[in-house]
């Protein structure tokens, strides 16, 4: 069963037209469960090598764009901007777009209800191969949990086991969140396995590294949960900010944990220990919230548009130099306890 059958058919045609110009020479993808699943699908489906764009990097900024200038690219789960990358480009994405690259093939799920994960878009683009349904579902569960309303997830749970899919989602998300921040072991595991049970069997490289990373992240997240939320003068109880300091990427998890407890409040979790000289933050909003719009209203001087305020309406964040973060906190009405 397909969530959006007409759109899925168009996605397959769009990708087929792109491939008529030649196979991609490189796939760029995000390093979370959705991006990893997308990368594993696209790598298997096209034979192209994969490069994960992880900590402190953005595919749409000059350093990465210059490196891939001569490539025929598929860019998955990395947002979309009004910049052409490579010599040929196909974008597969579901975030709020910040522009459209002229001349690129685009498979974009923003505006659909429910919004598909990048892994679902990649699966549709490849013609929805049944033996890879588990990868499509894995990315979907990574971004939207068990109850995202996507028709592909229920049959995948029935076929492969809901518990195995949840366990694998948790494991492959862990390496990028660890202090090392390297998603490569998770990608190696997904690229080698035939299904979730095979991935969890211990037969393939990457599983042990994922398990170790998960224990490290679990300890960091438990410590971060002890940090209290603070409320500013401008938005009162509608906006909370939590300050943490760790090399592990647990600010998204911390924001998510608080948005469920502070009913009706948008939560920003700021991590002062994630990138040297920078403040990395993740936001989570309740139903009806719009974090990109909130951050756009208060964009501080020094914010890089590629690294600030991008994502989904209810899940977005960014990275700011410390001076810009201080300016943002001042504009939002927070005191010195939240400044660098």
C-alpha positions in Angstrom: 0.0 0.0 0.0 1.3 3.5 -1.0 0.6 6.6 1.1 0.5 8.9 -2.0 0.2 6.7 -5.1 0.0 9.4 -7.7 2.9 11.3 -6.2 4.9 8.1 -5.9 4.4 7.4 -9.6 5.5 10.9 -10.5 8.6 10.5 -8.2 9.5 7.3 -10.1 9.1 9.1 -13.5 11.2 12.1 -12.3 14.0 9.9 -11.1 13.9 7.7 -14.2 14.2 10.8 -16.4 17.2 11.9 -14.3 18.9 8.5 -14.7 18.4 8.7 -18.5 21.1 11.3 -18.4 23.5 8.9 -16.7 23.9 7.2 -13.4 24.8 9.5 -10.4 28.5 9.6 -9.5 27.8 10.5 -5.8 25.0 10.5 -3.3 25.0 13.1 -0.5 22.8 12.3 2.4 22.1 13.2 6.0 23.4 10.9 8.8 20.2 10.3 10.8 18.0 7.2 10.5 16.0 8.8 7.6 19.1 10.0 5.7 20.9 6.7 6.3 18.0 4.7 5.1 17.7 7.0 2.0 21.4 6.6 1.3 21.3 2.8 1.7 18.3 2.6 -0.7 19.8 5.0 -3.3 23.3 3.4 -3.0 21.9 0.0 -3.7 19.5 1.2 -6.4 22.1 3.1 -8.4 25.5 1.7 -7.4 26.8 5.1 -6.6 29.0 5.8 -3.6 27.6 7.6 -0.6 29.0 10.6 1.3 27.3 11.4 4.6 27.0 15.1 5.4 27.2 15.3 9.1 28.3 17.4 12.0 29.1 21.0 11.3 28.6 20.7 7.6 25.9 21.7 5.1 25.6 20.4 1.6 24.6 23.8 0.3 27.5 25.9 1.6 30.7 26.6 -0.3 33.1 24.0 1.2 30.9 21.1 0.2 29.6 22.6 -3.0 33.1 23.2 -4.3 34.2 19.6 -3.5 31.3 18.1 -5.5 31.2 20.6 -8.4 32.0 18.0 -11.0 29.7 15.3 -9.8 26.3 14.0 -11.0 24.6 14.2 -7.6 21.6 12.9 -5.7 21.1 14.9 -2.5 18.8 13.3 0.0 17.4 14.5 3.3 19.6 17.7 3.3 17.1 20.4 2.6 16.8 22.4 -0.6 18.0 25.8 -1.5 18.2 28.0 -4.6 21.7 26.8 -5.5 22.7 24.3 -8.1 25.1 21.6 -6.9 27.3 19.5 -9.1 27.0 19.3 -12.9 23.7 17.4 -12.6 21.4 17.3 -9.6 18.4 15.4 -8.2 17.1 16.5 -4.8 15.0 14.1 -2.7 13.8 15.9 0.4 10.9 16.7 2.7 12.0 19.7 4.8 10.5 23.2 4.4 12.3 24.4 1.2 14.5 27.5 1.4 14.6 27.8 -2.4 14.6 25.7 -5.5 17.8 24.9 -7.5 17.1 25.9 -11.1 17.8 23.0 -13.5 17.6 20.3 -10.9 15.3 17.3 -10.8 13.2 17.6 -7.6 11.3 15.0 -5.6 10.0 17.0 -2.7 7.3 16.0 -0.2 6.6 19.3 1.5 2.8 20.0 1.4 1.7 16.4 1.3 -0.3 15.1 4.2 1.2 13.2 5.8 4.6 14.5 4.8 6.7 11.5 3.6 10.1 10.8 5.0 13.1 11.1 2.6 13.4 7.4 2.7 9.8 7.0 1.5 10.6 9.4 -1.3 13.7 7.5 -2.3 11.8 4.2 -2.2 9.1 5.6 -4.4 11.8 7.1 -6.8 13.3 3.6 -7.2 9.9 2.1 -8.0 9.0 0.9 -4.5 11.0 -2.4 -4.5 9.2 -4.7 -2.0 12.5 -6.2 -0.7 13.6 -2.8 0.4 10.4 -1.7 2.2 12.1 -2.1 5.5 14.5 0.7 4.7 11.7 3.0 3.7 9.8 2.2 6.9 13.0 2.6 9.0 13.6 6.2 7.9 9.9 7.0 8.3 9.9 5.7 11.9 13.1 7.6 12.6 11.5 10.9 11.7 7.9 10.4 12.6 7.8 7.6 15.1 5.2 4.8 15.0 2.2 7.0 14.3 3.1 9.1 11.4 0.1 7.9 9.3 2.2 6.5 6.5 0.6 3.4 4.8 3.9 1.7 4.2 4.9 1.4 7.9 2.1 -1.0 9.1 2.9 -3.8 6.5 6.6 -3.4 7.2 6.0 -3.9 10.9 3.9 -7.0 10.2 6.5 -8.4 7.8 9.7 -7.6 9.7 8.6 -7.1 13.3 7.8 -3.8 14.9 10.3 -4.4 17.7 13.1 -5.1 15.3 12.4 -2.0 13.3 12.3 0.1 16.5 15.6 -1.4 17.8 17.3 -0.9 14.5 16.1 2.7 14.3 17.5 3.4 17.7 20.8 1.8 16.9 21.5 3.6 13.6 20.6 7.0 15.0 23.3 6.6 17.8 26.6 7.0 16.0 25.9 10.5 14.7 24.8 11.5 18.2 27.9 10.2 19.9 31.0 12.4 20.7 32.7 11.0 17.6 29.7 12.0 15.4 30.5 9.5 12.7 27.5 7.8 11.0 29.6 5.6 8.8 29.2 2.4 10.9 25.4 2.7 10.7 25.5 3.2 7.0 27.8 0.2 6.6 25.3 -1.9 8.6 22.2 -0.8 6.5 24.1 -1.2 3.2 25.1 -4.8 4.0 21.9 -6.2 5.7 19.0 -7.9 3.9 16.4 -7.1 6.5 16.2 -5.9 10.1 16.7 -9.4 11.6 19.9 -9.7 9.5 21.1 -6.3 10.5 20.7 -7.2 14.2 22.2 -10.7 13.8 25.8 -9.6 14.3 26.9 -10.9 10.9 27.7 -7.5 9.5 30.2 -4.7 10.4 28.8 -1.7 12.2 26.5 -3.3 14.8 29.0 -3.2 17.7 29.9 0.4 17.0 26.2 1.4 17.0 25.6 -0.4 20.3 28.5 1.3 21.9 27.4 4.7 20.6 23.9 4.1 22.0 25.2 3.5 25.5 27.3 6.7 25.3 24.4 8.8 24.1 22.0 7.3 26.7 24.3 8.5 29.5 24.7 12.0 27.9 20.9 12.3 27.4 20.2 11.3 31.1 22.6 14.0 32.2 21.0 16.6 29.8 17.5 15.8 31.1 18.5 17.3 34.5 19.0 20.8 33.0 16.0 23.0 33.8 13.9 24.9 31.2 14.0 28.7 31.4 11.4 31.2 30.2 12.0 34.7 28.9 10.2 38.0 29.1 9.1 38.2 25.5 7.1 35.0 25.1 6.6 33.9 28.7 5.4 30.3 29.0 5.1 29.9 25.3 8.9 29.5 24.8 11.4 27.6 26.9 15.1 27.3 26.4 17.3 24.6 28.0 21.0 24.9 28.2 23.3 21.9 28.1 27.1 21.3 27.5 28.1 18.0 25.9 30.0 16.8 22.8 27.1 14.4 22.2 24.2 15.4 19.9 21.5 15.1 22.5 20.0 18.6 22.1 17.3 17.3 19.8 16.4 14.5 22.2 16.3 17.0 25.1 14.1 19.4 23.3 11.7 16.6 22.4 11.5 15.4 26.0 10.6 18.8 27.3 8.0 19.7 24.6 6.0 16.7 25.8 6.1 17.9 29.4 5.7 21.7 28.9 2.3 21.5 27.2 1.8 24.2 24.7 5.3 25.6 24.8 7.9 25.6 22.0 11.3 24.4 23.4 14.8 25.2 22.2 17.7 23.2 23.6 21.1 24.9 23.2 24.2 22.8 23.3 27.4 24.8 24.2 29.7 21.8 23.9 28.9 20.4 20.5 31.0 22.5 18.2 33.9 24.7 19.2 33.1 28.4 19.3 29.5 27.7 18.3 26.1 27.1 19.9 24.1 24.3 18.3 20.4 24.2 19.1 17.3 22.2 18.3 13.7 23.2 18.6 10.5 21.3 19.0 7.1 22.8 18.9 3.6 21.6 19.8 0.8 21.2 17.3 0.4 24.3 15.3 3.8 25.6 16.0 6.2 27.0 13.4 9.8 27.1 14.5 11.4 28.3 11.2 8.9 31.2 11.2 9.8 32.0 14.9 13.5 31.9 14.2 13.1 34.0 11.0 11.4 36.8 13.0 14.4 36.9 15.3 17.3 36.1 13.0 20.4 37.7 14.5 23.2 39.4 12.6 25.8 36.7 11.8 23.4 33.9 11.2 24.3 31.8 8.1 21.0 31.1 6.3 22.2 27.6 5.5 22.8 26.8 9.2 20.0 28.7 10.8 16.2 28.0 11.1 16.0 25.1 8.7 14.0 22.0 9.1 10.3 21.1 9.7 7.7 23.4 11.1 7.7 21.6 14.4 11.3 20.4 14.5 14.0 22.9 13.4 17.2 24.5 14.8 20.6 25.6 13.7 24.1 26.6 14.6 25.2 30.1 15.5 28.5 31.8 16.5 28.4 32.7 20.2 27.9 36.4 19.6 24.9 35.7 17.4 23.4 33.3 19.9 23.7 36.0 22.6 21.9 38.5 20.3 19.2 35.9 19.7 18.7 35.3 23.4 18.5 39.1 24.0 15.9 39.5 21.3 13.8 36.7 22.8 14.0 38.2 26.2 16.3 35.8 28.0 18.9 36.8 30.6 22.6 36.2 31.0 22.2 32.6 32.2 21.5 31.5 28.6 24.3 33.5 27.0 27.8 32.3 26.0 
